[in-house]
Amino acid sequence: ENVEEEDHEEEVNDEEEDHEEENEEENVEEEEENVKEDNEEEENVEEEEHDEEENDEEEINYEEEDHEEENVEEEDNEEEENVEEEEHDEEENDEEEINYEEEDHEEENVEE
């Protein structure tokens, strides 16, 4: 009877040990899974930050391009204004030249 009881206790102890080992293994696996998830989350955060940096750089580049285009447009407008002003000045000079020639012609006529 004692032997049977001891055998039974030993069997119960073995089962408890087996159960504890299974629990420990499950805990280890769970911890490994948690670490893996944490690493993935960290990678995602880093990737998002990288994407944000790239987007910021693109935005800055677009703004710089816009600014450059505005400058080119402004320069073109100034150049066009200068050309128009030159043309106007030339017209005025031509008119003055014509007036001087007419005056000269009139003076010649008066002299004659």
C-alpha positions in Angstrom: 0.0 0.0 0.0 2.8 2.4 0.9 4.5 1.6 -2.4 1.4 2.3 -4.3 0.9 5.6 -2.4 4.5 6.6 -3.1 4.1 5.7 -6.7 1.0 7.8 -6.9 2.7 10.7 -5.2 5.7 10.4 -7.6 3.3 10.3 -10.5 1.5 13.4 -9.3 4.8 15.2 -8.7 6.0 14.2 -12.2 2.8 15.6 -13.7 3.2 18.8 -11.7 6.8 19.2 -12.9 5.7 18.5 -16.4 2.9 21.1 -16.1 5.4 23.6 -14.6 7.8 23.0 -17.5 5.1 23.5 -20.0 4.1 26.8 -18.3 7.7 28.0 -18.3 8.0 27.1 -22.0 4.8 29.0 -22.7 6.1 32.0 -20.7 9.4 31.9 -22.6 7.6 31.7 -26.0 5.2 34.5 -24.9 8.2 36.7 -23.9 9.9 36.0 -27.2 6.8 37.0 -29.1 6.5 40.2 -27.0 10.1 41.1 -27.8 9.5 40.4 -31.5 6.3 42.6 -31.5 8.2 45.4 -29.7 11.0 45.2 -32.3 8.5 45.3 -35.2 6.7 48.3 -33.6 10.1 50.1 -33.2 10.9 49.3 -36.8 7.5 50.7 -37.9 8.1 53.9 -35.9 11.5 54.3 -37.4 10.1 53.8 -40.9 7.4 56.3 -40.3 9.9 58.9 -39.0 12.0 58.2 -42.1 9.0 58.7 -44.4 8.1 61.9 -42.6 11.7 63.2 -43.1 11.5 62.3 -46.8 8.2 64.1 -47.1 9.6 67.1 -45.3 12.5 67.2 -47.7 10.2 66.9 -50.7 8.1 69.7 -49.4 11.2 71.9 -48.9 12.3 71.0 -52.4 8.9 71.9 -53.9 8.9 75.2 -52.0 12.4 76.0 -53.3 11.4 75.1 -56.8 8.3 77.4 -56.5 10.5 80.1 -55.2 12.9 79.7 -58.1 10.1 79.7 -60.6 8.7 82.9 -59.0 12.2 84.5 -59.3 12.5 83.5 -62.9 9.0 84.8 -63.6 9.9 88.0 -61.8 13.1 88.4 -63.8 11.3 87.7 -67.1 8.7 90.4 -66.2 11.5 92.9 -65.3 13.2 92.1 -68.6 10.0 92.6 -70.5 9.4 95.9 -68.8 12.9 97.0 -69.6 12.4 96.0 -73.3 9.2 97.9 -73.4 10.8 100.9 -71.7 13.7 100.8 -74.3 11.2 100.6 -77.1 9.3 103.6 -75.7 12.6 105.5 -75.3 13.5 104.7 -78.9 10.1 105.9 -80.1 10.5 109.2 -78.2 14.0 109.6 -79.7 12.6 108.9 -83.1 9.9 111.5 -82.6 12.5 114.0 -81.4 14.6 113.3 -84.4 11.7 113.8 -86.7 10.8 117.0 -84.9 14.4 118.3 -85.2 14.4 117.4 -88.9 11.1 119.2 -89.5 12.4 122.2 -87.6 15.6 122.2 -89.7 13.5 121.9 -92.9 11.3 124.8 -91.8 14.3 126.9 -91.0 15.7 126.1 -94.5 12.4 127.1 -96.0 12.4 130.3 -94.0 15.9 131.0 -95.1 15.1 130.5 -98.7 
